[in-house]
Amino acid sequence: MATIVATTIGLTSCTQKQHVNPLFSEFDTPYGIAPFSEITIDDYREAMLKGIEEEKAEIQAIIDNPEEPTFANVIAAMDKAGELSERASGTFGPLSSSNSTQEMRDLEKELTPIESEFRDWVNLNTALFNKVKAVYDKHNSMELNPEGGDAILTKEERKVLENTYKRFVRGGALLDDEKKEELKKLNLKLSDLQLKFSQNLLHETNETYVTIDNVEDLEGLPQANIDRAAEMAKSIGQEGKYTFNMQRPSCNPVLQYCKNRDVRKKVYDAYYGRGAQNNEYDNRAICSEIVALRLEKAKIMGYKNYSEVALDNRMAKTSDNVYHLLDQIWTPAVAKAKEEIADIKEEIKKDGFDFEPEGWDYMYYSDRAKQAKYNINEEEVSEYLEINNVLQGIFYVANKLYGLTFKEITDEVPSYESTAKCWQVIDKDGKDLAIFYSDYFPRDGKGAGAWCTSFRGQKYEKNADGVDERKIPLVVNVCNMTLPSSDKPALQTVDNVNTMFHEFGHALHSFMRDVHYSSAGGVERDFVELPSQINEHWAMEPEVLAVYAKHYKTGEIIPAELVKKIEESGKYGQGFATVEYLAASLVDMDLHVLESVPADLDVLAFEQQKLAERGCPKQIFPRYRVTNFSHTMGGGYTAGYYSYIWAEVLDCDAFEAFVETGDIFNQEVAQKFRQYVLTPGGIDDGMTMYTNFRGAEPNVDALLRNRGLGSSCR
C-alpha cells in the first residue's frame, strides 16, 4: 500500500512509497512477465508462504463443499487452485537454478520442508481423496453406460480426472493412517536430502577449480580457451595463472586438446570426482541414504522396489522393458567403443608411448584419431558456428516446419539477466504464440548443463466476457555455451550446436501445447525428450548449415567439403558417447531395482561393480557418476535417465517420416507432428500420440543406424 505525504505549494515535499510485493497480483507488464528487478528475496518468501496458505484454504473449501462431488467442484477446482503459489514459484524456480545466490539457496532450504508437508497434506487427505474417488467412480461407470448430456466429460477432462485420481493413489491415499504418517516423514527427509544434494553439486561445479601455473603446460589448447582460463584465474585472485572450473565449456577443451597428460588427469579427476572429495559437500552418504529411503517409501506403498513406483506412469511401465532396450544397445555400443580404444592405442604409439589409455586420455586421443581418419579440425569447424548465427538457424527450422517467426524484444520487457535475450514468438496466423528467453552463457550461480523451463506455462483464463482466453507461455532455454573471448565471438562446438537445437525442441513443445487444464499438460517422462531430440536432426543438415554456418570473420558459408567431413565423421566417437550415457542409465536403474539396501552401501563402489560386471571399458566413466548425478539423485529422472534413449528410438523413427518423403521440411508431416505430438499435452498417452503421428510403433533400427551402431544410415 502506498503512503502519501501531503504537500503544500512553496514547501519541500516528499512522497514515500511503501514497498508492495509484486507477486501478490498479476504483473502489470508486457505479456505478464515478472518485474524481476523489483522482487526481493523477502517478497519470494512472503508470497510462497502466503501462496501455500491460500491454496490450503482453497482445497479446504473443496472438502467442505456440501454439494455432491462433481468434476467442476472437485477436479476443476483443484486444477485452478494455487494461483499465487504458481506465480511465485514459477518466477523463483527458474531463477534458483540459473541465477542462484546464497540467499536463494537459504530460502530453498527453509521452504522445502514446508512445501513437502503441504504436498503431503493434500495427497494424503482422506476427505479430499474421497471426493476425488466419488467423481472418478461415477465417470468410470458412465464410460461403460453413457447417459448423454452434460455429465459426459470431454477427452481432456477425462484425462485430468484419471491423472488426479492416480496421483492420489501413487501419493499414498489408499494407505492406512499409520503408514500415511510414515510416508510423510519419508517425504520430508527425501525432499531435504535431494535439496542438499543439489546445493552441494552446484557448489562443487562452480567452486571447484584446477589452476595451472605455466602456459607451457597448456600446449594444444586453443588460444581462446587459454585466454578465458587466464581471465578466470584473475577473477579468483590468481592473476598470471590459468584456471578451469567444472563447467563443461571450461574443462572439456582441456580433455580434448591439452597435450600435457598430467593436466588432463587433474581436470578429469576434479570433474568426475565432484561430490566425492571428502569435504563438507561430499554427496556419498547423502546418495546412499536417498536410495535407502526411496526403497522404504516404495515398500510402504506396496511395491517391491522404487523403480516400480517411478515407472508406473511411464511408457516403459516395467524395469524389464527398460533393461531390454538398454541391453539391445549396450552390446553394439561397447563393441564400437573397443574399436575406438584400438584407434586411441595407435595414436599413443605414434607419440612414442606404450601406456594403457585411461579416461583422461580418451577425448584427447579420440580427437586425434578422428582427425587422422577424416582430416577434420573441430576448432576450424567452430569458426563457422557463432552462437547468434546458430540461433538464427534454429529459428529458420522452426519457420520452415511450423511457420513461426521470431522478433527480438529489447527494451519493452523485464529481463532477469543482461546476457539473456528475449523473443516474441509469432505463429503462422500472425498471433502471439509465446515469449522465449535464450540464456546461453555460464556464470556464477548457474547450474551445470542445459535445460528448458518456464516462468509461466500455457494456460487458459476467462476474460471479461467470460470466454476462455489462451495465455501464452513464457519459456526459457538455459545453457552453458562457450563464451566469447577478447578477440573472438562465442564460437561453438558441434556438440554445443546440437544442445541448442535440443533445448529449443523442448521450447517448441512448450510453445505449442494447447490444453485447458494444467493437469493435462504433462507427458510421460520417457516421452518428454521426443520433441527435443527430433529437433537435433536438422542441426547438421546441409540446407540448414547453409543458413547459419558462416565464418565469423569473412561471413563465408561453410564450404561443402567441410560439411562432407562433418557428415562423414559425425558418427565417430559414438561408441564412447553411447556407452557413457548407457552406463549412467544402467546404474540409475540398478540402484532403484534394489529390494534391500546394505547399511554400508558405497554408491561409487556399487557403480564400479555393476559396470565391471557388464564389461564396461575402464576408460569410460558414466556421463554422471552417482555423486554428481542430479537427474536421479536430485529427483526428476529417478529410475528415468533411460528416457533419453527411449525417446531416441522414437525421434529417429519419427525423423524417418520426413526423410521418406524426400523433403526434411515436408509440410504434411510437420503438421501431423505438431497436431499429434506437440499440441495435445498429455491428453493421450505417449505411444498413442506417437502412433497417431507415425501410424505404427517404432523399433530400435533407426536409432542404431543414426548412432552408427548398425547398418549405414540413409
N, C-alpha and C positions, 0 to 999 in steps of 0.2 A: 504494500500500500504506500502511496506517495504522501509525504508530509509537506504541506505548503506553508511557507513562511510569508506572512503578509508584507507588502511593500508600500512605501509612500513615496510620491514623486519628490525628487530632490534629495532623498536619503539613500545610502548604500543599502542594497538588498542582497539577499542570498536565498537560493532555493535549494533545499536539501531533499534528496530523494532516498527513501529507504529502499534497499535492495529487494526486488521482487524475484522470487525463484522462477526463472524462465520455464522450468519443466512443469510447472503447475497448470499450464494451459497450452493449447495448440500454438505452435510457433508462428508468429506473425512475420514470416519471411518468405521470399520466393520459394515455392514448392514445399513449404513447410519444413525446410532444413533447419536443424538446430543452430542457434546462435552460439557456437562453440566457445568463443572468447568470453562470453558473458556468464557462463556457467561455472560456478566454483565447486570445489570438492564437497563443501558443506551442502550445496544445492543437490548434488547427487545423493548424498547420504539422506537428506531430508525427504527428497522425492521418492527414493526407493523404499524407505521405511513407511512413508505415508501411503505409497502405492500398495504395499502389502496389506496395510490396514484397510484401505478402500476395497481391495479385491476380496479380502476376507469377509467384509460386510456384504458385498455383492453375492458371494457364494452362500452366506448365511441366509440372505433374503430368498434365494432359490430354495434352500432347505425348508424355510419357514412358510413358504407359499402354500396356503391351504387348498389351492385348486388341484385338480387331477394333473399328474405329471404329463407333459406333452413335449414334443420336440422343441417348440417355441419357448416354453417357460423353463425348460431344464437345459437341453443341449445347446440351443442357440444362445441362451442367456449366458451359459458358461463360456462359450466361444467369444462373446463380446465383453466379458468381464476383464478388468485389469488394464484399463486404458492408460492410467498414469504409470503403472509398472512397466508397461510395454514401451511407453515413450522414454522413460528414464533409463531402463536397462538397454533399450535399443540405441541410445546415444552413448551410454557409458561402455557397454560391452565391446564394440569395435575399437574404441579408443584404448581400452585396457590392454589390448594385445598389440596395438600399433603405435601408441603414444604413451606407454605406461610410465608412471612416476612412482616414487616411494609412497606418496600419499594415496595414490590409486590402489597400489598393492595392499596397503594397510586397510583401506576401505573394503576391498575384496575379502580380506581375511575376517574383518568384522562382520560383514553381511552374509558370508557363506553359510554359517550355521543357522542364521535367522531364516534365510531363503530355504534351506533344507527342511527346517521344521515346518515352514509354511506349506511346502510341497507335500510333505507327509500328512499334514492336517487335511489337505484336500484329498489326496489319493487314498488315504486310509479312513476317510469319513464314512461311517456306515450309513448314516441318514442320507447323505448325498448319493452314495452308490445305490441305495435302494430306489431312489428316484430315477437315476440313470438306467438301472436294470428294468424298472417298470416300463419305461419308454422303449427300451431295447426289445423286451419280450413282446410288447404289443405289436411292434412293427415287424418282428420276425414272423409272427403268426399272420399278419396282414400280407406279407410277401407270399405266403403259401395260399391264402384265401383272400385276395384283394377285394375290397368292398367298393373301391372307387371313391371319388370325391376328394376333398381337401386333405383327408387323412393320409393319402398316399404320398410318400416323400419323393423328392427328386433324387436322381442318382447321386448327386453331390451330398445331399442331406443324409442319405442312407450311409454313405461312406463316413461322413462326420460322426454319425451315431455309432457305427461299428468301431471306428477309431477310439472314440471316447470310452465305450464300454471295455474294449480290450486294454486300453491304457490303465483303467482302474484295476482290471484283473491282474495285469502284469505288475502293477504297483503294489499288489498285496491286499486288495479289497476283500478277497474271499478268506483271508486268514482270520483265525480267532484273535481275541483281544491280546492274549499273552504274546503271540507271535508278531502281532502288529507293533507292540512296544519294542520287541527285539529288533524288528526291521527298522524302526525309527532310529534306534541307537546306531545300527549299522550304517544307515544312510548318512547320518550326521558325521560319523567317523570317516566314511569314504569321501564325502564332499570336502572335508578338511584336508585329508591326505592328498587327494587329487590336486587341490589348490596349492598345497605346499610343494608337491612335485613340480608343478608348472612354474611356480615362482623360483624354485631352485634352478630349474633348467634355464629360465630367462637370464638369471644372474650368470650361470656358467657359460652361456653362449655369448653374452655381451661383455662380461668382465674377465674372461679367461684370455690371456694374451701369450703369444710367443714372440719374444723380442730378439732380433739378430743384431749383433754389434757391427759386423763388417759387410759392406755391399758386395764384396767378392764372393761371399757365401751364397749370394742370390743369383749366381750366374744362370742364365737361361730364362729367368723370369722376365716377362715383358716390362719395358721401362715404365709403362703406365701403372702397373701393379707395384713396382718399386717406389714410385713417387707417392702412391696412396699409402704404402706402408710407412714411408718417412713422415707423411702428414699425421698418421695415426700415432706414431711414436712421439711426435712433438706434442700432440694433444694430451698425452698422459705423462708428460714431463720427461720424455726420453729423447729429446732432440739430438739428432746426429745418428740415431739408430733406426731400426726398421721393425715395425710391429704389425702382427697379424692377430685379428680376433677370430672367433669361431663361427662367424657368419660365412656361408659358402662363398660369396664373392671375394672374400678376403683369403680364405685358406685353400680353396680348390686350385687356384692358379699355382700355388706353391707345389702342391702334389702333382700337378700336371707338367710343369715346366722347369722346376728348380733342379739343377744338376746335382747339387750337394745332397747326398743321401741322408746325412745326419739331420739336416734342416727339415727334409721331408718327414723323417721319423718323428721329430719333435712336434710338428704340426699335426701329423696323423694321430699320435698318441693323445694330444690335447683334445682334438676334435672328438675322437671316438671314446675318450675317457670322461667326457662330460657326465657329471652325476656320480662319478666313482673315484673321487680324488681324495678321499679320507679327510674331508673338510666339513664345515657346517652345512654345505649344500649337497652333501652326499645323498643320493637317492636310493641306494641299495636296500636299506632296511625299509624304507617307505614302500618301495615296489613289492617287496615280499609281503608286507602287511596288507597292501591293496589286494594282491592275489588271494590271500587267505580270507579276507573279509568278503570279497566278491563270491567266493565259494560258499562261505557261510550264508550269505544272502540267498544264493541260489537254492541251497538246501532248505532253508526256512520256507521258500516259496514252492517247494515240491519238485525241484529239478535236480538232476544228478550232478551237473556242473554248470559253470557260469556261461559257457558257450550256448547252452540250450536256452538260457534267458535272452541272450543277445540276438540269437538267430531266429527267435520265434516270429519276429515281424520283418524278416529279410527274405529276399528272393531265394537265397540258398537253402533256407529252412533248417538244414542239419549240418553238423560238423563233417559227417561222411561226405556230403556233397561238396563241401569246401575242400577237403583233403583230396577228393577225386580230381577236382580241377587243378589244384596246385601240383599234384603228383604228375599229371599229364604234361605239365610244362617243365617241371623240375629236371627231369632226366635229359631232355634235349638241351636245356639251358646249361646244365653242368658240363655236358659234352662240348658245347660251344665255348664255354669258359676255359676248359682244358686246352682247346685249340689256341685260344688267345694267350694262355700261360706259356705254351710252347713257343709262340712268337716272341713273347717277352724274354724268354731264356735266350733266344737267338740274338736279341738286341743287347742283352747283358754281355754275351760273348763278344759282340762287336766292340764293346768298350774295353775288352781285355780282362773281364772279370769272370769268376766262376761261382758266384754265390747263388744260393737258392732265393728266388724272389719272395719278398714279403708284401704285406698290404700296402706299405708306403712306397713300394716300387711299381705297383700296378698301373696307376694312371700315367706315370711318367713314361714307362717303357711301352705301355699300350699306345700312347700318343705317338711315340717314335715308330712303333710297328705300323701304325695306321698311315703315317707319313711315308714310310718306306713302300707300303703296298699301293697307296693311292696318290702319293705326291700331293697331299693336301695339308695346308698350314692353317690351323684354326685361327691364329692371330690375323692372318691375311683375310680369312672369311669375315671375321668380326668387324673389319674396316668397312664392310658393306651393311652392317646391322646396327645402325644408330637407333636408339630407343624410340625417338619420336617418329621416325620413319616406319619402324616396326608397328607402332600403334596405328599408323595410317593404313598399313597393310591389313591389320586386324579389322579395322573399320570397313575396308574395301570388301573383305569377305562377307561381313555382316550385311553390307549393302547388296552385294551380288546375290546372296542367298535369300535374304528376307526383306530387302528394300529399305533397310534402316539408314538414317543419316545422323551425323553427329556434329553438334555445334558447341565449340568451347565457350564456356561462360567464365569471364574473368572477374568482374567487379560486382556482379549482381547478387551473388550468393555467398553465405558464410563458408569459410574453409577452416579445417582443423589443423592443417599443416601446410607450410609455404610451398613445399615441393609437390604437393598433391594437386592434380588438375581436375577440373570439373567439366562435365559434358552434358549437354541436353541431348537426349536420345529421342529422335522423331521417327515414328512409324511410317510405313509406306502410304498411309492415308493422310499424312500430314499432322496427325495428332501426337501429343507428347506421350511417349511410352515409358520413360524412366529418366532418372538422373544417375550419371555414372561418374564416380571418382576413380582416377588412376593414381595410385600411391606406390611408386616403384622402387624407391631407394632406401637402403638400410640407414638406420640412425639409432642412437641410444633410446632405449625404451621400446623398440620394436622387436617382436619375437622373430625367430628364425623361420625361414621357409616362405611359403606363398599361400594365400587363401583368398576366398571371396566371402564377403559378409555384407550386411545391410544395416543402415541406420533405420530404415523402415521397409518392411515387406509390402508387396502389393496387397491391397485390401479394398473393400467397398464400404462406403459410408453414405447414409441418406442425406441428400441435400435439402435445401429449404422447402422444396416441393414434395419431400417425402420419397423421392426417387433414388434408388441405389446409384451411386456415382463412384467410378473407379479412382482410387488414389494411387498415384504412380509410385513405384518402389524407388528407394534411394540406395544404390548399390555401390560397393567399393571392391576393387581389386587391390590387394596388398601383396607386394613382392619385395625381395631383396636383390635387386639387379645391380650390375656393375655400375659404379659411379663414374661421372666424368672426371678426368684428371686435369692438370694445369694446362695441358696442350691438346687434349683430345676430348671430344664429347663422349657421352655414355655409350660405348660400343659393347655389344652383347655377344655372347656365345650362341651357337645353335641351340644348346640346351635351354638357355635363358629365353630365347625366342619361343621355343615350344612351351615353356612355362607360361609366358604371357598369353599365348593362344589358349592354353588350357584354362587358365583362370577366367579369361573372357568367355569361354564356353559356359562356365558357371553363371557368369553375369547375364548371358543371353537367356538362360533358364529362368533367372530371377526377373529379367525384363518382361518376359512373355507369359509368365504364369498368370492365369486368369481364373481365380476362384473367389467365391463369396464368403467362405469360412476359412479362417486361418488353420483350423484343424484338418482341412483338406489340402493344404498347401504342400506338405512334406511328402517325399517319396522314400522308398526303401533305401537304406544306406548303400547297398550294393547296386543300386540303380543310379544314384546321385552323380556318379562320375561319368556316366554315358555322355551327357551334353558337353562336358568339359573335354573329355578325351577325343571325341569325334572332331572337335574344332581344331585339334592339333594336326589333323590330317592335311589341312590346307596350308599349313605354315611353310612347307618346303616345296609346294607345287610351283613349277616354273612360271606359270601365269601370275601367281601371287608374288613370287620373288621379284618379278619384273616391275611390280608396283612399288615395293618398299625397299628392296635391297640395292641401295645406292651408296657409292663410295663417299665417305664423309668429307673428303677434300674436293674431289672433282665432280661429284654428282653422277658419275658414270654408273649405269645399271650393271649389276653383277654379270660378268661375262658368262656366256653359255658353257664354256669349258669348265669354269669353276662350279657352276650349277651341276654339271655332269659329275664332277668329283664328289660333290656333296651327296648326290644320289647314290653313287657307287659305294661311297664309304659310310653311308648312313646307318647301315646295319652292323658295321664293325664296332665291337665293344658291347654288343647286346648280350653276350654271354655273361659278362660282368654285371651289366645293368639289371638283367633279369634275375640272376642268382641273388644279388644283394637285396632286391625287392622281395623275392620269394622267401629268402631266409628270414627277413623281418616278419613276413606274413605267417610263416610256419611257427615261429617262436611265439607270436601273439596267440595263435590257436593252441599251441602246446601248453601254454600257461593256463588257458581258460577251459581246457578239457580235463584238467586235473580233477580227480574226485577225492583227493586228500592232499593237503599241503604240509610238507615237513616243517616242523617248528624252526629248523635251521636252514630253510630254503635260501640258497645263494643264487640270485636270479642270473648273474653273469655266468656262473659255473653251469647252471641249468641250460642256459643258451648255448654255451660251448659244447656241452654234451650232446644236445639234440642235433646240432648242426654236424657234429662229427659222425654221429650215427647215420646221417643221410649222405655222407660223403661230400660235404661242402668243402671246396678248396680252402686251404688255410689262408690264402692271400685275400679272401673276400669276407669281410665282416658284413653283418646285416646293415642295410641302409641306416637303420636306427638301432642302436643297442638298447637293451631294456631300460637302462638308467637315463636315457635321453629320448625315449620313445613316447613322445607326447600324444600321438594318435591313440595309443591304447592305455597308457598309464595316466594320462590327463583326462581320459574319457573321450567320448565321441565316436572313436573307431574301435572300441573294445571288442575283441574277437571279430574284428571287422576290417583289418588292414588289407585282407584279401580282396576287398571290394574293388580296388583299382584294377586288378587283373580280371576279376569277374566282369566288371564293366567294359574292360578292353575287349573281351570276347564279343560283347555287344557292339562296341564302337567300330571295331574292324569290319565286322559283318555289315553294320549299317552304312559305313562309307562305301562298301562294295556296291550298295544300291545306287549310289551316284556313278561310280566307275562303270557299272554295267550299261549305263545309258550312253556312255561316251562323252558325257558332259558333267564335270565335277560341280557345276553350278545349276544343274537341272532343276528348273522351277517346280515341276510337278513333285519331284522327290523332296525338295526343300519344303514345300508347302505341307506335305504329308508329315515330315519330321516335326515341323512347327505344330501342326494340328494335334498329332498323336503323342508327341514326346515332350515338347517344351511348354505347351499351354495348359494341359489338364491338371497340373499339380499331381496330387496323389489320389484323384478320383477313381482311377483304376489301379490295379496292382501292376508292378513293373513289367512282368512278362506279357500281360495283356496289352499294355501300351506298346511294347516292342513289336508284338505280332500284329497289332493293328497297323503299325507303320510298315513292317517288313513282309508281312504275310506268312511268316514261318519263324520258328525258334532258331537261334544261331547255333553254330558249332565252333570249335576251337581252331579250325583250319586257317581262317583268315588271320587270326592273331599270330599263329606260328609263322605264317608267310611274312607278315608285317614286321616281325622281330628277326626275321632271317633264321628261324629255328626249324623251318620246314622247307617245302618246295619253294622255288623262287616266286616272288610276288609280282603279279601283273606282268 
